[in-house]
Amino acid sequence: MICTDGLANIGLGAFDEAKTEDQLLKVEEFYDRIGAYAKQHGVTVNVVSIIGDECNLDSLSKLAEHTGGNVERVNPVTLTENFAGILSKPIIASNVVAKVKLHKGLQFRNELQERLSQ
């Protein structure tokens, strides 16, 4: 779990340090790369934003989008209840690999087409 004020104003991914369009694109790419890295390693990123605080939710939400996570905006008054609810959800699986064995007389639909298109 990562807790942040969401401002991204210092260091990697800092929007405040981006002065040109090219620098802004590099910062946006940073969040895309982090999201792809997390997904590749089986990490789900959920973003919790406090209502009333300034944050770059457009960029931070990309992390959740890439990894299948959720974006929640919470009221600061009910923050403890929101976190308790989030943390109470069970993890069903993480970084799962499934192996399916078929009888030699069976095959998956479109399996040959998928192999040929790769």
ABEGO torsion letter per residue (X at the ends): XBBBAGAGABEBGBAAABABAAAAAAAAAAAAAAAAAAAAAGBBBBBBBBBGBBBBAAAAAAAAAAAGBBBBBBBAAAAAAAAAAAAABBBABBGBBBBBBBBAABBBBGAAAAAAAX
